[in-house]
């Protein structure tokens, strides 16, 4: 590790790393970690530093042995034969099946191209069952829809892709049709069950150059379900809405901190016109905002969500551009019961009462800090 003697990053014990093969190839070391019982989301690899794992409570070094430039170059050869040309321009992503594991590797240079680095994320070989993610029944019911737009929102690395993969595989198990995904890159491979699955990769050497062009192509490919990996720009937002209006079910992810911020971002990308607000209100079936929180012991993650399911009140709010009002609706502040709607604070309070997460992590994850503080001061968390 760089300046290892001054590093404060903990190193796994001999027992924890399960006889990690220090002298094996980098591929062998990565495979050992991917098939181990260790809980982590990413492997972070820097030339001249030990392998690092991103665990629920932070980073940990696997061993004290640094990874050499030659080892990284050998690994890059496995995932991308033209890696040297690609990496000279910028970082690149590759999703591949690495023997018994499915991974995405982001490869890059740093310190003026003097050193190589890589971040490896693992994915399940097949989508996880929808009922095992920790979603409520109303959230799982989004997979029963046959038309309209569902937005899955949240910060990066909050499990949005995992949720969408599980939703489309649930559809895949229960009805016949054509599912098209547009991803950058293709992550979890969806097996063919009752549906035909077309997974298209975005990139200049992929299947399509952009999310927008993939969405534009999709309507001519007779889809029943379309997944847009990320709405990043106005063109993609407009095409996602147009697709939802034309008949298929559209599932799309959007980076946003909360439900109302996600809706505000979507309206801004659509142009903030009254006509587009009305179109979004009509096409939208729901918004699922999610966050992954480390457990108190740091041995796993818990999923917390807030959900907005469309109803006449939601339609009115979006049509009028008053999307900030959905917060009160999800909190039950309107005095009405809104089926399929709940706030992130409701989920966080439940996890705190069950002593599964810490107050500090809950405070960092909340989409409504004032409401969360009120919940704390009102004694709702006395049992936490």
C-alpha positions as CSV (number, residue, x, y, z in Angstrom):
1,X,0.0,0.0,0.0
2,X,1.3,3.5,-0.7
3,X,3.0,4.7,2.5
4,X,1.6,1.6,4.1
5,X,3.3,2.2,7.4
6,X,1.3,5.4,7.8
7,X,-1.9,4.0,6.4
8,X,-4.8,3.7,8.9
9,X,-6.7,1.2,6.7
10,X,-7.2,-2.1,8.5
11,X,-5.8,-5.3,7.0
12,X,-7.8,-8.5,7.1
13,X,-6.7,-11.1,9.6
14,X,-5.5,-14.5,8.4
15,X,-8.8,-16.1,9.4
16,X,-10.8,-13.4,7.6
17,X,-9.1,-13.7,4.3
18,X,-9.5,-17.5,4.2
19,X,-6.0,-18.3,3.0
20,X,-6.0,-15.7,0.3
21,X,-3.6,-16.9,-2.5
22,X,-1.0,-14.1,-2.2
23,X,1.3,-15.8,-4.8
24,X,-1.4,-16.6,-7.3
25,X,-2.1,-14.5,-10.4
26,X,-4.2,-11.4,-10.0
27,X,-7.1,-13.2,-11.7
28,X,-6.8,-16.1,-9.2
29,X,-6.8,-13.6,-6.3
30,X,-9.8,-11.8,-7.6
31,X,-11.7,-15.1,-8.2
32,X,-10.8,-16.2,-4.6
33,X,-12.4,-13.0,-3.3
34,X,-15.4,-13.2,-5.5
35,X,-16.1,-16.8,-4.3
36,X,-15.3,-16.1,-0.6
37,X,-17.8,-15.4,2.2
38,X,-16.4,-11.8,2.6
39,X,-19.0,-9.1,2.3
40,X,-18.0,-6.3,-0.1
41,X,-19.2,-4.4,-3.1
42,X,-16.0,-3.5,-4.9
43,X,-12.4,-4.6,-5.2
44,X,-10.1,-1.6,-5.6
45,X,-6.7,-2.3,-7.2
46,X,-3.8,0.2,-7.4
47,X,-0.4,-0.6,-8.8
48,X,2.1,-1.0,-6.0
49,X,-0.7,-1.3,-3.4
50,X,-2.5,-4.3,-1.8
51,X,-5.9,-5.3,-3.0
52,X,-8.6,-3.3,-1.2
53,X,-12.2,-4.2,-0.5
54,X,-15.1,-1.7,-0.1
55,X,-17.1,-3.2,2.8
56,X,-20.3,-1.8,4.4
57,X,-18.3,0.1,7.0
58,X,-15.4,1.2,4.8
59,X,-12.2,0.1,3.1
60,X,-10.0,-2.9,4.2
61,X,-6.8,-4.2,2.7
62,X,-6.8,-7.9,1.8
63,X,-3.1,-8.5,2.6
64,X,0.1,-6.4,2.9
65,X,1.4,-7.7,-0.5
66,X,1.3,-5.0,-3.3
67,X,0.0,-5.7,-6.8
68,X,2.7,-5.1,-9.5
69,X,2.3,-3.3,-12.8
70,X,2.9,-6.6,-14.6
71,X,0.1,-8.3,-12.7
72,X,-2.3,-5.5,-13.6
73,X,-1.3,-5.6,-17.2
74,X,-1.9,-9.4,-17.3
75,X,-5.4,-8.9,-15.8
76,X,-6.2,-6.1,-18.3
77,X,-5.2,-8.5,-21.1
78,X,-7.8,-10.9,-19.9
79,X,-10.7,-8.4,-19.9
80,X,-9.7,-6.3,-22.9
81,X,-7.0,-7.3,-25.5
82,X,-6.7,-3.7,-26.7
83,X,-6.5,-2.3,-23.2
84,X,-3.3,-0.3,-23.8
85,X,-4.9,1.7,-26.7
86,X,-8.1,2.2,-24.8
87,X,-6.5,3.3,-21.5
88,X,-4.3,5.8,-23.3
89,X,-7.4,7.9,-24.1
90,X,-9.4,7.5,-20.9
91,X,-10.8,5.0,-18.3
92,X,-12.8,2.2,-19.8
93,X,-15.5,-0.3,-18.5
94,X,-15.8,-4.0,-19.3
95,X,-18.4,-6.4,-18.0
96,X,-17.3,-10.1,-18.5
97,X,-17.8,-13.6,-17.1
98,X,-14.7,-14.3,-15.2
99,X,-14.9,-18.1,-14.8
100,X,-17.5,-18.5,-12.0
101,X,-18.2,-14.8,-11.5
102,X,-19.7,-11.9,-13.4
103,X,-17.8,-8.6,-13.0
104,X,-17.6,-5.1,-14.2
105,X,-14.0,-3.7,-14.3
106,X,-13.3,0.0,-14.7
107,X,-9.6,0.3,-15.7
108,X,-7.7,3.6,-15.6
109,X,-4.3,5.3,-15.2
110,X,-3.4,7.9,-12.6
111,X,-0.5,10.1,-11.4
112,X,0.2,11.3,-14.9
113,X,-0.3,7.9,-16.4
114,X,2.6,6.5,-14.3
115,X,0.4,4.0,-12.5
116,X,-2.4,1.6,-13.4
117,X,-5.6,1.1,-11.4
118,X,-8.9,-0.8,-11.6
119,X,-12.1,-1.1,-9.7
120,X,-13.9,-4.4,-9.9
121,X,-17.6,-4.7,-9.1
122,X,-19.2,-8.1,-8.8
123,X,-22.7,-9.0,-9.9
124,X,-24.9,-12.1,-9.3
125,X,-24.7,-14.6,-12.1
126,X,-28.5,-14.4,-12.3
127,X,-30.9,-11.7,-11.0
128,X,-31.8,-12.1,-7.3
129,X,-35.4,-13.1,-6.6
130,X,-37.5,-9.9,-6.3
131,X,-39.0,-10.9,-3.0
132,X,-35.5,-11.2,-1.4
133,X,-34.4,-7.6,-2.0
134,X,-36.3,-6.1,1.0
135,X,-38.9,-4.3,-1.1
136,X,-42.4,-3.8,0.1
137,X,-45.3,-5.5,-1.7
138,X,-46.4,-2.2,-3.5
139,X,-42.9,-1.8,-4.8
140,X,-42.7,-5.4,-6.0
141,X,-46.0,-4.7,-7.8
142,X,-44.3,-2.4,-10.3
143,X,-43.3,-5.7,-12.0
144,X,-47.0,-6.4,-12.6
145,X,-47.4,-3.3,-14.7
146,X,-47.7,-3.6,-18.5
147,X,-47.3,0.0,-19.5
148,X,-46.2,3.4,-18.3
149,X,-43.0,4.8,-16.8
150,X,-41.4,3.7,-13.5
151,X,-38.4,5.7,-12.2
152,X,-35.8,4.0,-10.0
153,X,-33.8,6.8,-8.3
154,X,-31.1,7.3,-5.8
155,X,-27.4,8.1,-5.4
156,X,-24.8,6.0,-7.2
157,X,-24.1,2.5,-5.8
158,X,-27.5,2.2,-4.1
159,X,-28.6,-1.0,-5.7
160,X,-30.8,0.5,-8.5
161,X,-29.4,-1.9,-11.2
162,X,-29.9,-4.9,-8.9
163,X,-33.6,-3.9,-8.3
164,X,-34.3,-3.4,-12.1
165,X,-32.6,-6.7,-12.9
166,X,-34.8,-8.5,-10.3
167,X,-38.0,-6.7,-11.6
168,X,-37.4,-7.7,-15.2
169,X,-36.6,-11.2,-14.3
170,X,-39.8,-11.4,-12.3
171,X,-41.6,-10.3,-15.5
172,X,-39.5,-12.8,-17.4
173,X,-40.8,-15.6,-15.1
174,X,-44.5,-14.7,-15.2
175,X,-45.4,-13.5,-18.7
176,X,-44.4,-13.8,-22.3
177,X,-42.9,-10.9,-24.2
178,X,-39.8,-9.1,-25.5
179,X,-37.6,-7.3,-22.9
180,X,-35.0,-4.8,-24.2
181,X,-32.4,-3.4,-21.9
182,X,-30.0,-0.5,-22.8
183,X,-27.1,-0.6,-20.4
184,X,-23.6,0.8,-19.9
185,X,-22.2,-1.8,-19.7
186,X,-24.4,-4.9,-19.6
187,X,-24.2,-6.1,-16.0
188,X,-26.3,-9.0,-14.8
189,X,-27.2,-11.4,-17.6
190,X,-30.9,-12.2,-17.7
191,X,-31.6,-15.8,-18.7
192,X,-34.4,-16.5,-21.2
193,X,-37.4,-17.9,-19.4
194,X,-40.9,-16.9,-20.7
195,X,-39.5,-13.8,-22.5
196,X,-37.0,-13.0,-25.2
197,X,-34.2,-10.8,-23.7
198,X,-32.3,-8.3,-25.8
199,X,-29.5,-6.7,-23.7
200,X,-27.8,-3.9,-25.6
201,X,-24.6,-2.3,-24.5
202,X,-23.9,1.4,-24.8
203,X,-20.5,2.6,-26.1
204,X,-18.6,3.3,-29.3
205,X,-17.6,-0.3,-29.5
206,X,-20.9,-1.6,-28.0
207,X,-24.3,-2.2,-29.6
208,X,-25.4,1.4,-29.7
209,X,-23.7,4.7,-29.2
210,X,-25.9,6.2,-26.5
211,X,-28.9,5.6,-24.3
212,X,-30.9,8.0,-26.5
213,X,-30.2,6.1,-29.7
214,X,-30.9,2.8,-28.0
215,X,-34.2,4.1,-26.8
216,X,-35.0,5.4,-30.3
217,X,-34.2,2.0,-31.8
218,X,-36.2,0.2,-29.2
219,X,-39.7,1.1,-30.4
220,X,-39.0,-0.5,-33.8
221,X,-38.0,-3.7,-32.1
222,X,-41.5,-4.6,-30.8
223,X,-40.8,-4.4,-27.1
224,X,-43.1,-5.1,-24.2
225,X,-40.7,-3.9,-21.6
226,X,-37.8,-1.4,-22.0
227,X,-35.1,-0.7,-19.5
228,X,-33.1,2.5,-19.9
229,X,-29.9,2.1,-17.7
230,X,-29.7,5.8,-16.9
231,X,-31.5,9.0,-18.0
232,X,-28.6,11.4,-18.3
233,X,-29.8,14.1,-20.8
234,X,-32.8,15.8,-22.2
235,X,-33.0,13.6,-25.4
236,X,-33.0,10.4,-23.4
237,X,-35.6,11.8,-20.9
238,X,-37.9,12.8,-23.8
239,X,-37.5,9.5,-25.6
240,X,-38.2,7.5,-22.3
241,X,-41.4,9.5,-21.9
242,X,-42.4,9.0,-25.6
243,X,-41.8,5.2,-25.3
244,X,-43.9,5.1,-22.1
245,X,-46.7,6.9,-23.9
246,X,-46.5,4.5,-26.9
247,X,-47.5,1.3,-25.0
248,X,-44.5,-0.6,-23.4
249,X,-43.6,-0.6,-19.8
250,X,-40.5,1.6,-19.3
251,X,-38.1,1.2,-16.3
252,X,-35.4,3.8,-16.0
253,X,-32.9,4.9,-13.5
254,X,-32.1,8.5,-12.6
255,X,-29.5,9.9,-10.2
256,X,-31.3,12.0,-7.6
257,X,-31.2,12.3,-3.9
258,X,-35.0,12.1,-3.2
259,X,-38.3,11.4,-5.0
260,X,-39.2,15.1,-5.4
261,X,-35.7,16.0,-6.6
262,X,-35.9,13.1,-9.1
263,X,-39.2,14.4,-10.4
264,X,-37.8,18.0,-10.6
265,X,-34.8,16.7,-12.5
266,X,-37.1,14.8,-14.9
267,X,-39.2,17.8,-15.5
268,X,-36.2,20.0,-16.1
269,X,-34.8,17.5,-18.7
270,X,-38.2,17.5,-20.4
271,X,-38.1,21.3,-20.7
272,X,-40.3,22.4,-17.8
273,X,-43.3,23.0,-20.1
274,X,-46.9,22.5,-19.0
275,X,-47.4,20.0,-21.9
276,X,-44.5,17.9,-20.8
277,X,-45.5,18.0,-17.1
278,X,-49.0,16.8,-18.1
279,X,-47.4,14.0,-20.3
280,X,-45.2,12.9,-17.4
281,X,-48.1,13.0,-15.0
282,X,-50.1,10.8,-17.3
283,X,-47.4,8.3,-18.1
284,X,-45.8,7.9,-14.6
285,X,-46.8,4.9,-12.7
286,X,-44.4,5.2,-9.8
287,X,-41.1,6.4,-8.3
288,X,-38.9,4.2,-6.2
289,X,-36.0,5.9,-4.3
290,X,-33.6,3.6,-2.5
291,X,-30.5,3.6,-0.3
292,X,-28.3,0.9,1.0
293,X,-27.2,1.2,4.6
294,X,-24.5,-0.8,6.5
295,X,-25.7,-2.9,9.4
296,X,-24.7,-2.0,12.9
297,X,-22.1,-4.8,12.8
298,X,-20.9,-4.0,9.3
299,X,-21.5,-7.5,8.0
300,X,-24.2,-6.7,5.5
301,X,-26.3,-3.9,3.8
302,X,-30.0,-3.2,4.4
303,X,-32.2,-1.6,1.8
304,X,-34.3,1.4,2.7
305,X,-36.8,2.9,0.2
306,X,-39.4,5.5,-0.3
307,X,-42.1,5.0,-2.8
308,X,-44.5,7.1,-4.8
309,X,-47.3,5.3,-6.6
310,X,-49.4,7.3,-9.0
311,X,-52.9,8.3,-8.0
312,X,-55.1,11.3,-8.9
313,X,-53.4,13.5,-6.3
314,X,-50.0,12.6,-7.6
315,X,-51.1,13.4,-11.2
316,X,-52.4,16.8,-10.0
317,X,-49.2,17.7,-8.3
318,X,-47.0,16.8,-11.3
319,X,-49.3,18.5,-13.8
320,X,-49.2,21.7,-11.8
321,X,-45.4,21.5,-11.3
322,X,-45.8,21.3,-7.5
323,X,-43.7,18.2,-7.1
324,X,-42.4,19.3,-3.7
325,X,-45.9,18.5,-2.3
326,X,-45.3,14.8,-2.9
327,X,-43.2,14.8,0.3
328,X,-46.3,15.6,2.4
329,X,-48.2,12.9,0.5
330,X,-45.6,10.2,1.2
331,X,-45.4,11.3,4.9
332,X,-49.2,11.0,5.2
333,X,-49.3,14.8,5.9
334,X,-52.4,15.2,3.6
335,X,-54.5,13.3,6.1
336,X,-55.3,10.7,3.6
337,X,-54.0,7.1,3.2
338,X,-52.2,6.8,-0.1
339,X,-51.7,3.2,-1.0
340,X,-48.2,2.4,-2.3
341,X,-46.7,5.6,-0.9
342,X,-44.3,5.9,2.0
343,X,-41.3,8.1,2.9
344,X,-37.7,7.1,3.4
345,X,-38.0,8.1,7.0
346,X,-40.7,5.5,7.6
347,X,-38.3,2.8,6.3
348,X,-35.4,4.2,8.3
349,X,-37.4,4.4,11.6
350,X,-38.4,0.8,11.1
351,X,-34.8,-0.3,10.6
352,X,-33.7,1.7,13.7
353,X,-36.4,0.2,15.9
354,X,-35.2,-3.2,14.8
355,X,-31.6,-2.1,15.8
356,X,-30.4,-3.0,12.3
357,X,-28.7,0.3,11.4
358,X,-27.1,3.2,13.3
359,X,-28.7,6.6,13.8
360,X,-25.8,8.3,12.1
361,X,-26.1,6.1,8.9
362,X,-29.9,6.7,8.9
363,X,-29.3,10.5,9.1
364,X,-26.9,10.3,6.2
365,X,-29.4,8.3,4.1
366,X,-32.6,10.3,4.8
367,X,-34.3,12.3,2.0
368,X,-35.9,14.6,4.6
369,X,-33.5,15.7,7.4
370,X,-36.0,17.9,9.1
371,X,-38.6,15.1,9.2
372,X,-36.0,12.7,10.4
373,X,-34.9,15.1,13.2
374,X,-38.6,15.5,14.2
375,X,-38.9,11.7,14.4
376,X,-35.9,11.5,16.7
377,X,-37.1,14.3,19.0
378,X,-40.7,13.2,19.1
379,X,-39.6,9.9,20.7
380,X,-40.4,7.7,17.7
381,X,-36.9,6.3,18.0
382,X,-37.0,5.6,21.8
383,X,-36.8,1.9,21.0
384,X,-33.9,2.3,18.6
